[in-house]
Amino acid sequence: MPTTETDEHKALRAAVTALGKRHGRNYDREQLWSEAAKLGYLGVNLPEEYGGGGGGISELSIVLEELGAAGCPLLMMVVSPAICGTVIARFGTEQQKQTWLPALADGTRTMAFGITEPDAGSNSHRITTTARRDGTDWLLTGRKVFISGVDLADATLIVGRTEDSRTGRLKPCLFIVPRDADGFTRRQIDMELTAAEKQFELTLDDVRLPADALVGDEDAGLLQLFAGLNPERIMTAAFAIGMGRYALARAIEYARDRTVWDAPIGAHQAIAHPLAQAHIDLELARLMMQKAAHLYDAGDDVGAGEAANMAKYAAGEACVRAVDQSVHTLGGNGLTREFGLASLITAARVARIAPVSREMILNYVSHQTLGLPKSY
């Protein structure tokens, strides 16, 4: 993989930085989403023949990281173009591509992603949302929880399970469920997390879907599912790195200017060294994220899976440490609304626990990479 960014990537990063600075941390989500779409940033990873930029997750992660570093991350970028757009571009029918990809790219439509369930947790093999045939239609029944931005989305890509007629076993499948489908209801979850995007619990009560609501091959199973989950982990890493960079920049600025005795507090190693360590951690996480994105864009799904999990883990840890150290650097000011860091104390933890916990990533690495036996 390249160890330095291309001129095109540098230009993209600079342009998105300028956009982020125009909006800042008091951004209006709809306005920023619309402007990012008009500039081609939302669909930068989608195929050109469907209105996208023809790039990949490498380019999309740059967009999200730089918006986050400017204090205005767009969480739905993780979901709509990265997960849903990627899955439809790779496995969707021609009609699904024509219907969704141009609209996802230009921001006129968005799509949420529903996989997590109340009783399944991190175990996707225990998903109980099931789809059964009724003539040529599908009937989808189940529950989902902690689904982001359903109120903003025109449809939700739901992970369900169908029965294999040969074995009787359930296998994962993906369905596009319109927001106004009969039997499809949502309840907003009361979160203490401050974010523009809300979290929802979904109920699907015999939601009737046409045959063409199924995305891809009914027999593809986990292949299609992980085509969306690897970009999700890479984009979550970008989200976390951007957030960490934003917090660190505020702390560095404060440490340069704040003088208590005869010198700025940043001259003291007790302040300077932890900030330097936070910067190193974020840069290392970014390198792994770039590796994961490169592998995914090159079509190496297996290699990307390992790297994407590692990138998400490293970025989550680096983000939490960067935010904590930034707040600590500002002291009491770090908890004021003026400096915009206090809300990140909670937000930074999201990168540790979603879309998969750091413990499950350690399980993945110990089993898949190190070859150690499972404990469960």
C-alpha positions in Angstrom: 0.0 0.0 0.0 1.1 3.6 -0.5 2.9 5.1 2.5 2.1 8.7 1.5 -1.1 10.3 0.2 -1.5 11.0 -3.5 -1.9 14.6 -4.7 -5.6 13.9 -5.3 -6.0 12.8 -1.7 -4.2 15.8 -0.4 -6.4 18.1 -2.5 -9.5 16.3 -1.3 -8.4 16.6 2.3 -7.7 20.4 1.9 -11.0 21.0 0.2 -13.0 19.2 2.9 -11.1 21.0 5.6 -12.1 24.3 4.1 -15.8 23.1 4.0 -15.6 22.0 7.7 -14.1 25.2 8.8 -16.9 27.2 7.1 -19.4 25.3 9.2 -17.5 24.6 12.5 -18.8 22.9 15.6 -22.1 24.9 15.6 -23.0 23.4 12.2 -26.5 22.7 10.9 -26.6 19.1 9.9 -28.9 19.5 7.0 -27.1 22.4 5.5 -23.7 20.7 5.8 -25.1 17.4 4.4 -26.6 19.3 1.4 -23.4 21.3 0.7 -21.2 18.2 1.0 -23.5 16.4 -1.4 -23.3 19.3 -4.0 -19.5 19.2 -3.8 -19.6 15.5 -4.5 -18.2 14.4 -1.2 -21.1 12.1 0.0 -20.9 9.9 -3.1 -17.1 10.0 -3.6 -17.0 6.2 -3.1 -19.8 5.3 -5.4 -19.5 4.3 -9.1 -19.3 7.2 -11.6 -22.0 5.6 -13.8 -24.5 6.0 -10.9 -23.6 9.6 -10.1 -20.7 8.9 -7.7 -17.1 10.0 -7.7 -15.7 6.6 -8.7 -13.4 6.5 -5.6 -13.5 4.2 -2.7 -13.6 4.0 1.1 -10.2 5.6 1.1 -11.7 8.8 -0.2 -14.8 8.7 1.8 -12.9 8.2 5.1 -10.8 11.3 4.3 -14.1 13.3 4.0 -15.4 12.1 7.3 -12.1 12.5 9.1 -11.6 16.1 8.0 -15.2 17.1 8.9 -14.7 15.5 12.3 -11.4 17.4 12.7 -13.3 20.6 12.0 -15.9 19.8 14.7 -18.7 18.9 12.4 -18.7 15.1 11.7 -21.6 13.6 9.7 -22.4 10.3 11.4 -24.8 9.2 8.6 -21.8 9.1 6.2 -20.9 5.9 8.0 -24.3 4.4 7.3 -25.7 5.8 4.0 -22.9 6.0 1.5 -20.4 3.7 3.2 -22.5 0.7 4.3 -25.7 0.9 2.3 -24.2 2.5 -0.8 -21.3 -0.1 -0.9 -23.6 -3.1 -0.4 -26.0 -1.9 -3.1 -23.2 -1.0 -5.5 -21.6 -4.5 -5.1 -24.7 -6.7 -4.8 -27.8 -4.8 -5.8 -29.8 -5.3 -8.9 -29.6 -2.9 -11.7 -32.9 -1.4 -10.7 -31.8 -1.0 -7.1 -28.6 0.7 -8.2 -30.5 3.1 -10.5 -33.0 3.9 -7.7 -30.6 4.4 -4.8 -27.1 5.2 -5.8 -27.6 8.5 -7.6 -29.8 9.7 -4.8 -27.4 8.6 -2.1 -24.6 10.4 -3.9 -26.4 13.7 -4.4 -27.8 13.6 -0.9 -31.5 13.7 -1.9 -32.1 10.4 -0.2 -30.5 8.6 2.8 -30.6 5.1 4.1 -30.2 3.7 7.6 -28.7 0.3 8.5 -30.4 -2.1 10.9 -28.5 -5.0 12.3 -28.2 -4.7 16.1 -30.9 -6.5 18.1 -31.9 -6.4 21.8 -31.0 -10.0 22.5 -28.3 -10.6 19.9 -25.7 -8.0 20.9 -22.5 -8.6 19.0 -23.5 -12.1 18.0 -24.9 -11.6 14.5 -25.5 -15.4 14.3 -28.3 -14.9 16.9 -30.2 -12.4 14.9 -33.9 -13.3 15.2 -35.4 -10.9 12.6 -36.7 -13.4 10.1 -38.0 -13.2 6.5 -40.4 -15.7 5.1 -41.9 -16.0 1.7 -45.6 -15.4 1.0 -46.1 -16.0 -2.7 -43.7 -13.7 -4.4 -43.5 -11.3 -1.4 -41.4 -11.4 1.8 -42.8 -11.0 5.3 -40.3 -9.5 7.7 -40.7 -9.7 11.5 -38.4 -8.7 14.3 -36.8 -6.0 16.3 -33.7 -3.8 16.0 -32.1 -1.4 18.5 -29.6 1.5 18.5 -30.3 2.2 14.8 -29.0 5.7 13.9 -30.9 8.3 11.9 -34.0 6.3 11.0 -36.0 9.5 11.2 -33.8 11.1 8.5 -33.7 8.0 6.3 -36.0 7.2 3.3 -35.4 3.5 3.9 -33.5 1.2 6.2 -31.3 -1.7 5.0 -32.4 -4.4 7.4 -30.4 -7.5 8.2 -32.7 -10.4 8.5 -32.5 -14.2 8.2 -34.1 -16.6 5.8 -34.5 -20.3 6.0 -32.3 -22.4 3.8 -34.7 -24.9 2.1 -31.9 -27.5 1.9 -30.7 -27.4 5.5 -33.4 -25.6 7.4 -30.8 -23.3 8.9 -31.2 -19.6 9.0 -28.8 -17.4 6.9 -28.4 -13.6 6.8 -30.0 -11.6 4.1 -30.5 -7.9 3.4 -33.7 -6.1 2.7 -34.6 -2.5 1.8 -37.5 -1.4 4.0 -39.1 1.9 3.1 -39.7 4.2 6.1 -43.5 4.2 5.4 -43.9 0.4 5.1 -46.9 -1.0 7.0 -45.9 -2.6 10.2 -42.6 -0.8 10.3 -42.5 1.4 13.5 -39.8 3.3 15.4 -39.3 4.5 18.9 -36.6 7.1 19.8 -34.3 5.9 22.5 -33.6 8.5 25.2 -29.9 9.0 25.1 -27.6 11.2 27.1 -25.3 11.3 24.2 -25.3 14.7 22.4 -25.5 14.2 18.7 -27.4 15.5 15.7 -28.4 11.9 14.8 -30.9 10.2 17.1 -31.0 6.5 18.0 -34.1 4.3 17.5 -35.6 1.0 18.4 -37.4 -0.6 15.4 -40.3 -3.0 15.3 -41.1 -5.0 12.2 -44.5 -6.7 12.4 -45.1 -8.8 9.3 -43.7 -6.0 7.1 -44.7 -7.0 3.5 -42.0 -6.4 1.0 -41.9 -7.1 -2.8 -39.4 -9.7 -4.1 -37.1 -6.9 -5.3 -36.6 -5.6 -1.8 -34.0 -8.4 -1.3 -30.5 -7.0 -2.0 -28.2 -9.5 -3.7 -28.3 -13.2 -3.7 -30.4 -15.0 -1.1 -27.6 -17.6 -0.8 -24.7 -15.2 -0.4 -25.2 -14.8 3.3 -22.2 -13.4 5.3 -20.3 -12.3 2.2 -22.8 -9.5 1.5 -23.1 -8.7 5.2 -19.4 -8.2 5.7 -19.2 -6.2 2.5 -21.0 -3.5 4.6 -19.4 -4.2 8.0 -15.8 -3.7 6.9 -16.5 -0.1 5.6 -18.5 0.6 8.7 -15.4 -0.2 10.9 -13.1 1.9 8.7 -15.5 4.8 8.7 -16.0 4.5 12.5 -12.2 4.8 12.7 -12.3 7.9 10.6 -15.0 9.4 12.8 -13.0 8.7 15.9 -9.7 10.0 14.5 -11.4 13.2 13.4 -13.0 13.7 16.8 -9.7 13.1 18.5 -7.9 15.6 16.2 -10.5 18.2 16.9 -10.1 17.8 20.7 -6.3 17.8 20.5 -6.3 21.0 18.3 -8.3 22.8 21.0 -6.0 21.7 23.7 -2.8 22.6 21.8 -4.2 26.1 21.1 -5.0 26.5 24.7 -1.6 25.2 25.9 0.2 27.7 23.6 -1.8 30.7 24.9 -2.5 29.9 28.5 0.1 31.4 30.8 -0.1 30.8 34.6 3.5 31.8 35.7 6.2 32.9 33.3 5.6 30.6 30.3 2.7 29.1 28.5 1.5 25.9 30.1 2.5 24.0 26.9 6.1 24.6 27.8 5.8 22.2 30.7 6.5 18.5 29.9 3.6 17.4 32.1 1.3 19.2 29.6 3.3 18.8 26.4 4.2 15.1 26.6 0.7 13.7 27.0 -0.5 15.8 24.1 2.4 14.6 22.0 1.5 11.0 22.9 -2.1 11.6 21.9 -1.0 12.9 18.5 1.2 9.9 18.0 -1.6 7.5 18.9 -4.0 9.2 16.4 -1.4 9.1 13.6 -0.8 5.4 14.2 -4.5 4.7 14.1 -4.8 6.7 10.9 -2.1 4.6 9.3 -4.0 1.4 10.1 -7.2 3.0 8.9 -5.6 3.8 5.6 -4.2 0.3 5.3 -7.7 -1.1 5.9 -9.3 1.2 3.3 -6.6 0.4 0.7 -7.1 -3.3 1.2 -10.9 -3.0 0.9 -10.7 -0.8 -2.2 -8.3 -3.4 -3.7 -10.9 -6.1 -3.2 -9.1 -8.0 -0.4 -12.0 -8.6 1.8 -10.2 -11.0 4.2 -7.2 -8.7 4.7 -9.5 -5.7 5.0 -11.5 -7.4 7.7 -8.5 -7.9 9.9 -7.2 -4.4 9.3 -10.6 -2.7 9.6 -11.1 -4.3 13.1 -7.6 -3.2 14.2 -8.1 0.3 12.8 -11.4 0.7 14.6 -9.9 -0.6 17.9 -6.8 1.7 17.6 -8.9 4.8 16.6 -11.4 4.3 19.5 -8.6 4.0 22.1 -6.7 7.0 20.6 -9.8 9.1 20.5 -10.8 8.5 24.1 -7.2 9.3 25.3 -7.0 12.4 23.1 -10.3 13.8 24.4 -9.5 13.0 28.0 -6.1 14.6 27.8 -7.6 17.7 26.0 -10.2 18.2 28.7 -7.5 17.7 31.4 -5.3 20.3 29.7 -8.0 22.9 29.9 -9.0 22.1 33.5 -12.3 23.7 34.4 -12.5 25.3 31.0 -12.6 21.9 29.4 -16.0 21.4 30.9 -17.5 24.6 29.6 -19.7 25.0 26.6 -17.4 27.7 25.2 -14.6 25.3 24.4 -16.8 22.4 23.1 -14.9 19.5 24.6 -17.2 18.3 27.5 -19.7 16.7 25.1 -16.9 14.7 23.5 -16.2 12.9 26.8 -19.4 10.8 26.1 -19.2 10.9 22.3 -15.6 9.5 22.3 -16.8 6.3 24.1 -19.1 5.5 21.1 -16.0 4.6 19.1 -15.1 2.0 21.8 -18.4 0.3 21.9 -20.0 0.7 18.4 -20.5 -0.9 16.0 -18.6 -3.6 17.8 -16.9 -3.5 21.2 -13.2 -3.4 21.7 -13.5 -6.8 23.5 -15.1 -8.4 20.5 -12.3 -7.0 18.3 -9.7 -8.5 20.7 -11.6 -11.8 20.3 -11.5 -11.5 16.5 -7.7 -10.8 16.5 -6.9 -13.6 19.0 -8.9 -16.1 17.1 -8.5 -15.1 13.4 -5.0 -13.6 13.5 -3.3 -15.5 16.4 -5.1 -18.7 16.0 -6.0 -19.1 19.6 -9.1 -21.1 20.6 -12.4 -19.5 21.4 -13.7 -19.1 24.9 -17.3 -19.1 23.8 
